[in-house]
Structures are given as C-alpha cells and as structure tokens.
Amino acid sequence: MQPRNSWQAMSRPGYALSAWPWRSAGYLLTGAVTGAVVLVGIVVSVVAGGVLAPVLVGLPLLLGTALAGIPVARLERWRLRLVDRDPAPDPHLPPAAPGLRVWLTTRLRERATWRELGHALLFAGLLWPVDALVLTVGLLLPAAVTATPLLMATVGDGREAKVLKLWTVTTWPAATGAALLGIVLLALGAYLLGVASGARAGLTRLLLAPRETGLDARVTELTRSRVRLVEAFEAERRRIERDLHDGAQQRLVALTMTLGLARLEAPPGPLADRLAKAHDEAGRALQELRELIHGIHPQVLADYGLEAAVADAADRSAVPVDVDLDLTGRLPTPVEAAAYFVVCEALANVARHSGASRARVDGGHHDGRLLLEVRDDGRGGARAGEGSGLTGLADRVSVLDGRLTLSSPVGGPTLLRVEIPCAPCSP
C-alpha cells in the first residue's frame, strides 16, 4: 500500500531514495514563497486601510484583510496534496441565497473564516521563515557541501574551494571527503524535510481542514436525509388517504346505497334478511374505512391546520378534553403531523389507561418553538416505552430536532410535553 503522507513514508525503508523528500522540499519551498507574498499583501492592506479608513475608502480594504484567509486557506489545502494524499474538505457552508451581501454575511459569521484568518497571520509572521530555514538546512547546505569537488574544478581552478564560506579545501581527497559528508547530510536532511513538512501539514490540516469537518458534514447530511424521509412519508400518507377517500370510500358508499335500495325493494323473506345483513356489514365497513382514513391523515389537519385538528380529536375523545392553543397560522407540514399524532396518542392513552375524568391540551408557538402539553387527572404511573406507543412518537419528534418528555408520578397527574423547533406560523 502506498504511503498516504510523509510520516508514513518515513517509516518505510528507502525513504531517502524515494520521491517523498523532494515532495517535502517542494512543499516547504512553495510555502516559503507563498508566505512571503501573503506577508506583503497583509502589510499593504492593513497600512492602506488604516490610512484611508477616515475617508471610508479603507473599509473595503480592511474587510478584504479580514477575508484574506479564505483564498490563502484554499491554496494551502491544494498544496497539502504534496505531502498528504488524504482529502482536505472545505469547511465553509454554501450561502443560503445568491448575492455578494449574503455571501459576505455567511462568511463573516463562520468560525472557519476567522480560523483561516488566524492561520494566514501565523503563516505570514512565523511559518514561512521556518519553512525557508528548514529548506536551507535540510537541502541547500548539504547540497553545497556535496558540490565541493565541482566547485573546486570550476570556480577554484582545481586548486581550492570554499565550503559554505567557512573552510577552504585545497586537495582533491579533502574535496571527495566533503562530498561524501554532503551525501550523508543529504540523507539526514531528507528526514529533516519529512519531519518538518509532516508537522507543517498536520498544523495546516488542524486549522484549515480538520478531519471532524467531514464527519460533521456526514452528520448534517444524515439529519437532512432523515427530514426528507419524514416529508416523503407524510406525502405518501396523504396520497394513501386521498386514494382511499376518493376511491375505495366512494365505491363503498355506492355499494351501501345500492344494498339499501335493494333491501327496500325486496319482499319479506330470506333474501330481504340477507340484504339487510349485507347492508349493515357494508355500513360497518364504510365506518371502519373512514376511521382508517382519519387515522392515516385527517382531512381537517390538511385543510385547517393543527388547532382545528386537535379540537376535532378532543371532540372525538372518550374523556372530556379542554383545548387552549395559541396558534395564529399554519406550521410546517411535518411539524403539524408529528404534533397531531402525539396529541392523538396521548388522548388515546388517557382514555384507555389513566382512569381520568378530564384532560387538557395547552400550547402554542413561541420563540421559534412549538410547545404542546397534554395533562390529565388520572392515576398516573405511565411510562414511555412500556406499551404506551409513545416511543415511536418520541423518535419521530427527535427527527425534527424536537423533544418529548413524560411526567407521570404514581397517583397523578400525568403531563406529556412536546417541544419542536420550527419556523414562525404562516398566516
């Protein structure tokens, strides 16, 4: 398996003879050049912005300085491929809408922008001189020592050569020895370049392309996909309800009417009895189908919203229910559906298990959240996850970043609370 970065390459034999030392040298060389250019650009922008700020001309320059880390970070993530083959994702999120103002607002609010600015300042002030120093010590100086015989033959006319301007070599055996020493220093310098480039790339990835960014992106996409699944599920529920309402229910209505007319026209006897029985069975089937349709997705919820649907559920409850909801308009469809079915399940549990004489549903939309509370004066002792049917509803609410809590001490009262973040009500 090929090494993915300079650290893995250095742990394998033959590193000094591979391409990785040259990749490291290229990374440090381009870093030194880029850092010097960034330093000049930042100094010019800051000085010009400070001088021209009183006349408002310098404000764009200062804003440009604040955003200077973005192109530098993009270049650094591209350069990272020289010594680190793992992808370096861009941590910036796409703007919510097109336009320069939205783009600027989005970027100035992101932590990644200011992290990239800090990296650019660190790059311009400290990192590029270190890159240049390591490149000089690890490559240029050993290369100069290795070239001693060549210098002696060309510059010194075969008589002498100055090695690094520090000592003079006057004999060929000494020049050859210097060349051998230079080769050893080049081998050691290859590892120095690898260590420096690996550390430099690690710092760059930490500041500009943290590996957690990919995980965060996957988590965000997973959350979005869950929301899309909920929306698709709700759309499918509405389609099934519509098909049953407009298809099967109408046919059953027609069948019931036909059987009723046949029952009226049939003479008394066994045939009339069978028609009466069939008419009653068709009526019961129609009633069950209507209840099924209402349970899939009630038409009142689709037409009039959550407040009307909760009031309808309260009217159909076996236990008297008081409703006090403060909703001035419609909520997102998934939110309305989840909240409605939570209320219905809670009222069904009250009727079946609580022994309560009265229940109450309160709530409203406040501070960007839908709050619902269902309480009863029953015996209490209810537990989510013990056959109450609330576990699946809690999972459904959590998909919408909501929370469902249950308080039901023995002896009562029982309080079910739902909180779902959502957009403000639409008229």
KOLSEVEX-721737 format. One record per residue (C-alpha): x, y, z; residue in one letter. Coordinates in Angstrom, 3 decimals. Each point is the difference from the previous one (the first is absolute). Example, Ala and Ser with C-alpha at 12.3 -4.5 7.8 and 13.67 -1.06 7.14 Angstrom:
BEGIN
+----------+----------+----------+------+
!       px !       py !       pz ! type !
+----------+----------+----------+------+
!   12.300 !   -4.500 !    7.800 !    a !
!    1.370 !    3.440 !   -0.660 !    s !
+----------+----------+----------+------+
// end
This chain:
BEGIN
+----------+----------+----------+------+
!       px !       py !       pz ! type !
+----------+----------+----------+------+
!    0.000 !    0.000 !    0.000 !    m !
!    1.309 !    3.409 !   -0.962 !    q !
!    0.721 !    2.414 !    2.874 !    p !
!   -2.642 !    2.664 !    0.473 !    r !
!    2.247 !    2.668 !    1.528 !    n !
!    3.609 !    0.778 !    0.807 !    s !
!   -0.241 !   -1.582 !    3.473 !    w !
!   -0.958 !   -3.350 !   -1.471 !    q !
!    2.673 !    0.354 !   -2.684 !    a !
!    2.744 !    0.609 !    2.581 !    m !
!   -0.953 !   -3.168 !    1.879 !    s !
!    0.885 !   -2.139 !   -3.026 !    r !
!    3.421 !   -0.992 !   -1.326 !    p !
!    1.344 !    1.838 !   -3.002 !    g !
!   -1.611 !    3.285 !    0.943 !    y !
!    3.125 !    2.048 !   -0.784 !    a !
!    0.079 !   -1.392 !   -3.553 !    l !
!   -3.724 !    0.462 !   -0.646 !    s !
!   -1.858 !    3.017 !   -1.335 !    a !
!   -1.292 !    0.980 !    3.423 !    w !
!    3.030 !    2.134 !    1.056 !    p !
!   -0.403 !    1.988 !   -3.221 !    w !
!   -3.729 !    0.339 !    0.589 !    r !
!    0.791 !    1.297 !    3.492 !    s !
!    2.566 !    2.417 !   -1.405 !    a !
!   -2.530 !    1.249 !   -2.557 !    g !
!   -2.588 !    0.464 !    2.719 !    y !
!    2.374 !    2.050 !    2.150 !    l !
!    1.285 !    2.009 !   -2.965 !    l !
!   -3.471 !    0.986 !   -1.185 !    t !
!   -0.930 !    0.739 !    3.601 !    g !
!    2.913 !    2.402 !    0.382 !    a !
!   -0.863 !    1.818 !   -3.232 !    v !
!   -3.732 !    0.113 !    0.718 !    t !
!    0.548 !    1.179 !    3.578 !    g !
!    2.198 !    2.889 !   -1.116 !    a !
!   -2.649 !    1.092 !   -2.510 !    v !
!   -2.748 !   -0.252 !    2.630 !    v !
!    2.075 !    2.081 !    2.430 !    l !
!    0.439 !    2.765 !   -2.564 !    v !
!   -3.712 !   -0.064 !   -0.881 !    g !
!   -1.142 !    0.179 !    3.634 !    i !
!    2.404 !    2.823 !    0.844 !    v !
!   -1.107 !    2.032 !   -3.008 !    v !
!   -3.710 !   -0.578 !    0.740 !    s !
!    0.299 !    0.904 !    3.681 !    v !
!    2.087 !    3.124 !   -0.635 !    v !
!   -2.204 !    1.205 !   -2.848 !    a !
!   -3.187 !   -0.768 !    1.917 !    g !
!    1.233 !    1.807 !    3.107 !    g !
!    0.993 !    3.083 !   -1.967 !    v !
!   -3.136 !    0.152 !   -2.141 !    l !
!   -2.558 !   -1.112 !    2.599 !    a !
!   -0.921 !    3.593 !    1.047 !    p !
!   -1.247 !    0.670 !   -3.545 !    v !
!   -1.889 !   -3.332 !   -0.156 !    l !
!    2.156 !   -1.195 !   -2.895 !    v !
!    1.993 !   -2.247 !    2.264 !    g !
!   -2.983 !   -1.952 !    1.333 !    l !
!   -0.091 !   -2.348 !   -3.001 !    p !
!    3.729 !   -0.548 !    0.442 !    l !
!   -0.443 !   -0.874 !    3.663 !    l !
!   -2.887 !   -2.312 !   -0.898 !    l !
!    2.180 !   -1.596 !   -2.650 !    g !
!    2.703 !   -0.530 !    2.610 !    t !
!   -2.507 !   -1.777 !    2.258 !    a !
!   -0.903 !   -2.305 !   -2.894 !    l !
!    3.569 !   -0.448 !   -1.195 !    a !
!    0.281 !   -3.321 !    1.757 !    g !
!   -2.560 !   -1.605 !   -2.353 !    i !
!    2.096 !   -0.017 !   -3.224 !    p !
!    3.147 !   -0.750 !    1.977 !    v !
!   -1.721 !   -2.971 !    1.644 !    a !
!   -1.247 !   -1.246 !   -3.380 !    r !
!    3.568 !    0.126 !   -1.347 !    l !
!    1.323 !   -1.718 !    3.119 !    e !
!   -2.519 !   -2.833 !   -0.319 !    r !
!    1.110 !   -0.427 !   -3.599 !    w !
!    3.703 !    0.008 !    0.961 !    r !
!   -0.708 !   -2.562 !    2.696 !    l !
!   -0.302 !   -2.662 !   -2.680 !    r !
!    3.783 !    0.081 !   -0.449 !    l !
!    0.581 !   -1.698 !    3.354 !    v !
!   -3.452 !   -1.253 !    1.043 !    d !
!   -2.183 !   -1.917 !   -2.438 !    r !
!   -3.067 !   -0.052 !    2.237 !    d !
!   -2.760 !    2.373 !   -1.151 !    p !
!   -0.101 !    3.428 !    1.619 !    a !
!   -3.679 !    1.070 !   -0.076 !    p !
!   -1.053 !    3.625 !   -0.083 !    d !
!   -1.663 !    0.782 !    3.375 !    p !
!   -2.081 !    2.883 !   -1.387 !    h !
!   -3.743 !   -0.424 !   -0.467 !    l !
!   -1.685 !    1.206 !   -3.187 !    p !
!   -1.915 !    3.281 !    0.396 !    p !
!   -3.737 !   -0.259 !    0.479 !    a !
!   -0.649 !    2.247 !   -3.013 !    a !
!    1.957 !    1.511 !   -2.882 !    p !
!    1.496 !    3.443 !    0.268 !    g !
!    3.117 !    1.677 !    1.356 !    l !
!   -1.646 !    1.261 !    3.182 !    r !
!   -1.278 !   -3.447 !    0.990 !    v !
!    3.410 !   -1.493 !   -0.773 !    w !
!    1.796 !    2.582 !    2.134 !    l !
!   -2.458 !   -0.427 !    2.875 !    t !
!    0.355 !   -3.777 !   -0.105 !    t !
!    3.779 !    0.085 !   -0.081 !    r !
!    0.375 !    2.591 !    2.755 !    l !
!   -2.219 !   -2.076 !    2.309 !    r !
!    1.928 !   -3.241 !   -0.524 !    e !
!    2.673 !   -1.047 !    2.466 !    r !
!    1.936 !   -1.540 !   -2.885 !    a !
!    0.524 !    3.481 !   -1.509 !    t !
!    1.642 !    1.360 !    3.125 !    w !
!    1.977 !   -3.196 !    0.490 !    r !
!    1.322 !    0.423 !   -3.545 !    e !
!    0.862 !    3.640 !    0.691 !    l !
!    1.947 !   -1.069 !    3.088 !    g !
!    1.839 !   -2.576 !   -2.096 !    h !
!    0.821 !    2.624 !   -2.637 !    a !
!    1.490 !    2.302 !    2.657 !    l !
!    1.959 !   -2.871 !    1.513 !    l !
!    1.123 !   -1.047 !   -3.471 !    f !
!    1.166 !    3.493 !   -0.919 !    a !
!    1.699 !    0.716 !    3.318 !    g !
!    1.625 !   -3.288 !    1.014 !    l !
!   -0.556 !   -3.060 !   -2.154 !    l !
!    1.574 !    1.054 !   -3.273 !    w !
!    3.341 !    1.018 !    1.591 !    p !
!    0.082 !   -3.411 !    1.696 !    v !
!   -0.678 !   -1.647 !   -3.372 !    d !
!    2.857 !    1.930 !   -1.562 !    a !
!    2.361 !   -0.804 !    2.874 !    l !
!   -0.749 !   -3.740 !   -0.075 !    v !
!    0.375 !   -0.072 !   -3.787 !    l !
!    3.365 !    1.716 !    0.291 !    t !
!    1.306 !   -2.294 !    2.751 !    v !
!   -1.469 !   -3.215 !   -1.388 !    g !
!    0.709 !    0.440 !   -3.711 !    l !
!    2.011 !    3.034 !   -1.072 !    l !
!    2.886 !   -0.292 !    2.473 !    l !
!    0.508 !   -3.766 !   -0.509 !    p !
!   -0.235 !    0.525 !   -3.758 !    a !
!    2.688 !    2.702 !    0.217 !    a !
!    2.316 !   -2.342 !    1.950 !    v !
!   -0.627 !   -2.816 !   -2.489 !    t !
!    0.927 !    2.326 !   -2.885 !    a !
!    3.480 !    0.734 !    1.438 !    t !
!    1.894 !   -1.944 !   -2.728 !    p !
!   -2.010 !    1.777 !   -2.684 !    l !
!    0.736 !    3.375 !    1.558 !    l !
!    3.680 !   -0.853 !    0.243 !    m !
!    0.117 !   -1.007 !   -3.669 !    a !
!   -1.897 !    3.004 !   -1.335 !    t !
!    0.348 !    2.969 !    2.325 !    v !
!    3.305 !   -0.877 !    1.696 !    g !
!    1.819 !   -1.182 !   -3.166 !    d !
!    0.816 !   -3.278 !    1.722 !    g !
!    2.000 !    1.665 !    2.758 !    r !
!   -2.522 !    0.833 !    2.739 !    e !
!   -3.664 !    0.381 !    0.871 !    a !
!   -1.817 !    1.699 !    2.834 !    k !
!   -2.581 !   -2.211 !    1.695 !    v !
!   -2.942 !    2.050 !    1.294 !    l !
!    2.327 !    2.992 !    0.257 !    k !
!    1.326 !   -1.578 !    3.214 !    l !
!    3.013 !   -2.079 !   -0.913 !    w !
!    2.244 !   -0.441 !   -3.012 !    t !
!    0.734 !   -3.321 !   -1.717 !    v !
!    3.293 !   -0.119 !   -1.900 !    t !
!    0.381 !   -3.697 !   -0.855 !    t !
!   -2.123 !   -2.398 !   -1.998 !    w !
!   -0.177 !   -2.629 !    2.759 !    p !
!   -1.398 !    2.675 !    2.321 !    a !
!   -2.481 !    1.055 !   -2.668 !    a !
!   -1.086 !   -3.619 !   -0.467 !    t !
!   -0.386 !   -0.395 !    3.754 !    g !
!   -2.126 !    3.146 !    0.102 !    a !
!   -2.170 !   -1.412 !   -2.784 !    a !
!   -0.502 !   -3.255 !    1.935 !    l !
!   -0.867 !    2.026 !    3.097 !    l !
!   -2.487 !    1.978 !   -2.075 !    g !
!   -1.679 !   -3.207 !   -1.166 !    i !
!   -0.415 !   -1.115 !    3.618 !    v !
!   -1.373 !    3.427 !    0.873 !    l !
!   -2.409 !   -0.224 !   -2.935 !    l !
!   -1.305 !   -3.313 !    1.326 !    a !
!   -0.477 !    1.492 !    3.453 !    l !
!   -1.479 !    3.128 !   -1.536 !    g !
!   -2.573 !   -2.107 !   -1.835 !    a !
!   -1.369 !   -1.123 !    3.349 !    y !
!    0.164 !    3.567 !    1.318 !    l !
!   -2.054 !    1.150 !   -2.985 !    l !
!   -2.480 !   -2.829 !    0.590 !    g !
!   -0.425 !    0.831 !    3.669 !    v !
!   -0.412 !    3.728 !   -0.681 !    a !
!   -2.440 !   -0.482 !   -2.873 !    s !
!   -1.992 !   -2.575 !    1.991 !    g !
!   -0.289 !    2.331 !    2.986 !    a !
!   -0.816 !    2.925 !   -2.270 !    r !
!   -2.689 !   -1.988 !   -1.830 !    a !
!   -1.450 !   -1.204 !    3.292 !    g !
!   -0.344 !    3.578 !    1.226 !    l !
!   -1.557 !    1.045 !   -3.292 !    t !
!   -2.544 !   -2.825 !    0.149 !    r !
!   -0.805 !    0.785 !    3.632 !    l !
!   -0.729 !    3.651 !   -0.762 !    l !
!   -1.398 !   -0.126 !   -3.521 !    l !
!   -1.362 !   -3.482 !   -0.647 !    a !
!   -0.722 !   -1.795 !    3.279 !    p !
!   -0.949 !   -3.604 !   -0.526 !    r !
!   -3.084 !    0.575 !    2.149 !    e !
!   -1.345 !    2.254 !   -2.751 !    t !
!   -0.714 !   -3.017 !   -2.167 !    g !
!   -1.749 !   -1.700 !    2.901 !    l !
!   -2.043 !    3.123 !    0.694 !    d !
!   -0.978 !    0.152 !   -3.657 !    a !
!   -1.092 !   -3.630 !    0.062 !    r !
!   -2.016 !    0.567 !    3.172 !    v !
!   -1.640 !    3.061 !   -1.566 !    t !
!   -0.849 !   -1.946 !   -3.140 !    e !
!   -1.357 !   -2.864 !    2.093 !    l !
!   -2.242 !    2.413 !    1.895 !    t !
!   -1.213 !    1.550 !   -3.230 !    r !
!   -0.669 !   -3.429 !   -1.483 !    s !
!   -2.062 !   -0.937 !    3.063 !    r !
!   -2.064 !    3.149 !   -0.431 !    v !
!   -0.459 !   -0.785 !   -3.683 !    r !
!   -1.151 !   -3.500 !    0.906 !    l !
!   -2.556 !    1.420 !    2.441 !    v !
!   -1.291 !    2.404 !   -2.657 !    e !
!   -0.197 !   -2.813 !   -2.551 !    a !
!   -1.816 !   -2.158 !    2.560 !    f !
!   -2.531 !    2.757 !    0.653 !    e !
!   -0.527 !    0.513 !   -3.726 !    a !
!   -0.599 !   -3.728 !   -0.406 !    e !
!   -2.486 !    0.009 !    2.886 !    r !
!   -1.915 !    2.822 !   -1.643 !    r !
!    0.009 !   -1.830 !   -3.346 !    r !
!   -1.357 !   -3.177 !    1.622 !    i !
!   -2.654 !    2.005 !    1.851 !    e !
!   -1.017 !    1.740 !   -3.218 !    r !
!   -0.172 !   -3.254 !   -1.958 !    d !
!   -2.097 !   -1.682 !    2.688 !    l !
!   -2.261 !    3.023 !    0.385 !    h !
!   -0.575 !    0.544 !   -3.713 !    d !
!    0.066 !   -3.647 !   -1.044 !    g !
!   -0.814 !   -2.783 !    2.437 !    a !
!   -2.236 !    2.131 !    2.227 !    q !
!   -2.128 !    1.215 !   -2.926 !    q !
!   -0.438 !   -3.542 !   -1.246 !    r !
!   -1.070 !   -1.155 !    3.442 !    l !
!   -2.467 !    2.888 !    0.192 !    v !
!   -1.430 !   -1.026 !   -3.364 !    a !
!   -0.165 !   -3.638 !    1.119 !    l !
!   -1.779 !    0.952 !    3.223 !    t !
!   -2.560 !    2.066 !   -1.876 !    m !
!   -0.603 !   -2.816 !   -2.495 !    t !
!   -0.472 !   -2.531 !    2.768 !    l !
!   -2.328 !    2.386 !    1.800 !    g !
!   -2.184 !    0.446 !   -3.093 !    l !
!   -0.014 !   -3.756 !   -0.627 !    a !
!   -0.970 !   -0.554 !    3.619 !    r !
!   -2.978 !    2.349 !   -0.357 !    l !
!   -1.186 !   -1.616 !   -3.219 !    e !
!    0.463 !   -3.630 !    1.075 !    a !
!   -3.127 !   -1.829 !    1.334 !    p !
!    0.129 !   -1.274 !    3.575 !    p !
!    1.811 !   -3.290 !    0.286 !    g !
!    3.481 !   -1.538 !    0.074 !    p !
!    1.249 !    2.205 !   -2.858 !    l !
!   -1.038 !    3.176 !    1.824 !    a !
!    1.735 !   -1.239 !    3.146 !    d !
!    3.229 !   -0.669 !   -1.903 !    r !
!   -0.187 !    3.419 !   -1.673 !    l !
!   -0.526 !    1.635 !    3.380 !    a !
!    2.997 !   -1.829 !    1.421 !    k !
!    2.142 !    0.936 !   -3.022 !    a !
!   -1.139 !    3.632 !    0.301 !    h !
!    0.962 !    0.111 !    3.660 !    d !
!    3.400 !   -1.608 !   -0.741 !    e !
!    0.642 !    2.518 !   -2.766 !    a !
!   -0.892 !    2.825 !    2.373 !    g !
!    2.396 !   -1.286 !    2.625 !    r !
!    2.736 !   -0.441 !   -2.629 !    a !
!   -0.575 !    3.583 !   -1.133 !    l !
!    0.245 !    1.243 !    3.576 !    q !
!    3.227 !   -1.935 !    0.582 !    e !
!    1.439 !    1.325 !   -3.252 !    l !
!   -0.820 !    3.546 !    1.042 !    r !
!    1.735 !   -0.527 !    3.332 !    e !
!    2.983 !   -1.491 !   -1.825 !    l !
!    0.165 !    2.990 !   -2.341 !    i !
!   -0.225 !    2.373 !    2.938 !    h !
!    2.824 !   -1.847 !    1.748 !    g !
!    2.244 !    0.117 !   -3.047 !    i !
!   -0.240 !    3.752 !   -0.507 !    h !
!   -3.152 !    1.858 !    1.019 !    p !
!   -1.356 !    2.382 !   -2.583 !    q !
!   -0.632 !    2.642 !    2.651 !    v !
!    3.745 !    0.127 !    0.710 !    l !
!    0.839 !    0.518 !   -3.659 !    a !
!   -2.744 !    2.585 !   -0.552 !    d !
!   -0.128 !    1.995 !    3.236 !    y !
!    3.207 !   -0.695 !    1.881 !    g !
!    1.084 !   -1.277 !    3.386 !    l !
!   -2.364 !    2.019 !    2.194 !    e !
!   -3.138 !   -1.249 !   -1.767 !    a !
!    1.337 !   -3.563 !   -0.152 !    a !
!    0.738 !   -0.067 !    3.754 !    v !
!   -3.465 !    1.387 !    0.720 !    a !
!   -1.493 !   -2.748 !   -2.164 !    d !
!    2.028 !   -2.651 !    1.830 !    a !
!   -1.177 !    1.426 !    3.331 !    a !
!   -3.633 !   -0.208 !   -1.138 !    d !
!    0.438 !   -3.654 !   -0.924 !    r !
!    1.755 !   -0.899 !    3.267 !    s !
!   -1.828 !   -2.230 !    2.489 !    a !
!    1.259 !    2.261 !    2.807 !    v !
!   -1.049 !    3.677 !    0.069 !    p !
!    2.910 !    2.129 !   -1.252 !    v !
!    0.557 !    3.734 !    0.344 !    d !
!    2.089 !    1.554 !   -2.798 !    v !
!    1.912 !    3.290 !    0.247 !    d !
!    2.403 !    0.486 !   -2.937 !    l !
!    1.581 !    3.314 !   -0.966 !    d !
!    0.710 !   -0.441 !   -3.720 !    l !
!   -0.436 !    2.921 !   -2.376 !    t !
!    0.570 !   -1.954 !   -3.222 !    g !
!    1.340 !   -3.128 !   -1.657 !    r !
!    3.204 !   -1.793 !    0.969 !    l !
!    2.245 !   -2.135 !   -2.233 !    p !
!   -1.828 !   -3.150 !   -1.095 !    t !
!    2.352 !   -2.506 !    1.716 !    p !
!   -0.259 !    1.940 !    3.263 !    v !
!   -3.794 !    0.106 !   -0.117 !    e !
!   -0.226 !   -3.716 !   -0.778 !    a !
!    2.420 !   -1.033 !    2.775 !    a !
!   -1.690 !    2.239 !    2.579 !    a !
!   -3.485 !   -1.185 !   -0.964 !    y !
!    0.802 !   -3.693 !    0.269 !    f !
!    1.753 !    0.541 !    3.344 !    v !
!   -3.139 !    1.667 !    1.340 !    v !
!   -2.220 !   -2.764 !   -1.388 !    c !
!    2.156 !   -2.736 !    1.527 !    e !
!    0.091 !    1.833 !    3.327 !    a !
!   -3.802 !    0.398 !    0.069 !    l !
!   -0.426 !   -3.665 !   -0.944 !    a !
!    2.243 !   -0.999 !    2.915 !    n !
!   -1.999 !    2.245 !    2.318 !    v !
!   -3.245 !   -1.719 !   -1.039 !    a !
!    1.415 !   -3.534 !    0.218 !    r !
!    2.315 !    0.009 !    3.001 !    h !
!   -0.198 !    3.080 !    2.213 !    s !
!   -3.476 !   -0.200 !    1.516 !    g !
!   -0.116 !    3.787 !   -0.299 !    a !
!   -3.214 !    1.999 !    0.134 !    s !
!    1.379 !    2.897 !   -2.028 !    r !
!    3.014 !    0.911 !   -2.168 !    a !
!    1.414 !    3.221 !   -1.383 !    r !
!    2.127 !    0.994 !   -3.012 !    v !
!    1.920 !    3.275 !    0.204 !    d !
!    2.707 !    1.533 !   -2.136 !    g !
!    0.996 !    2.428 !   -2.675 !    g !
!    2.810 !    1.285 !   -2.146 !    h !
!    2.492 !    2.179 !    1.873 !    h !
!    3.634 !    0.995 !   -0.666 !    d !
!    0.310 !   -2.235 !   -3.021 !    g !
!   -1.291 !   -3.122 !    1.762 !    r !
!   -3.279 !   -1.857 !    0.069 !    l !
!   -0.905 !   -0.935 !    3.579 !    l !
!   -2.776 !   -2.478 !    0.803 !    l !
!   -1.058 !   -1.374 !    3.370 !    e !
!   -2.542 !   -2.794 !    0.557 !    v !
!   -0.999 !   -0.532 !    3.632 !    r !
!   -2.642 !   -2.092 !    1.759 !    d !
!   -1.206 !   -0.548 !    3.580 !    d !
!    0.312 !   -3.782 !   -0.145 !    g !
!    1.839 !   -2.493 !    2.162 !    r !
!    3.443 !    0.607 !   -1.587 !    g !
!    2.762 !   -2.563 !   -0.145 !    g !
!    0.322 !    0.154 !   -3.783 !    a !
!    3.368 !   -0.908 !   -1.501 !    r !
!    1.175 !    0.674 !   -3.522 !    a !
!    1.239 !   -3.173 !   -1.645 !    g !
!   -2.257 !   -2.347 !    1.978 !    e !
!   -2.662 !   -0.548 !   -2.617 !    g !
!   -1.148 !    3.617 !    0.075 !    s !
!    0.727 !    0.569 !   -3.690 !    g !
!    1.953 !    3.169 !    0.785 !    l !
!    3.448 !   -1.408 !   -0.815 !    t !
!   -0.552 !    0.183 !   -3.752 !    g !
!   -1.484 !    3.479 !    0.348 !    l !
!    3.047 !    1.139 !    1.985 !    a !
!    2.221 !   -1.283 !   -2.815 !    d !
!   -2.134 !    1.835 !   -2.515 !    r !
!    0.230 !    3.239 !    1.961 !    v !
!    3.773 !   -0.393 !    0.357 !    s !
!    0.339 !   -0.108 !   -3.797 !    v !
!   -1.288 !    3.580 !    0.026 !    l !
!    2.555 !    0.906 !    2.724 !    d !
!   -2.836 !   -0.021 !    2.502 !    g !
!   -0.371 !   -1.532 !    3.439 !    r !
!   -2.778 !   -1.968 !    1.656 !    l !
!   -0.057 !   -0.305 !    3.796 !    t !
!   -2.408 !   -1.837 !    2.284 !    l !
!   -0.676 !    0.657 !    3.681 !    s !
!   -2.401 !   -2.460 !    1.622 !    s !
!    0.540 !   -0.654 !    3.713 !    p !
!   -2.100 !   -2.681 !    1.639 !    v !
!   -3.265 !    1.607 !    1.048 !    g !
!    0.152 !    2.569 !   -2.789 !    g !
!   -0.231 !    2.359 !   -1.611 !    p !
!    1.593 !   -0.950 !   -3.340 !    t !
!    1.661 !    2.648 !   -2.187 !    l !
!    1.267 !   -0.603 !   -3.526 !    l !
!    2.052 !    2.854 !   -1.453 !    r !
!    1.137 !    0.409 !   -3.607 !    v !
!    2.446 !    2.627 !   -1.298 !    e !
!    0.759 !    0.279 !   -3.720 !    i !
!    2.079 !    2.813 !   -1.524 !    p !
!   -1.661 !    1.372 !   -3.116 !    c !
!   -0.448 !    3.123 !   -2.066 !    a !
!   -2.536 !    2.641 !    1.061 !    p !
!   -3.623 !   -0.609 !   -0.833 !    c !
!   -1.069 !    1.016 !   -3.485 !    s !
!   -3.312 !    1.841 !   -0.334 !    p !
+----------+----------+----------+------+
// end
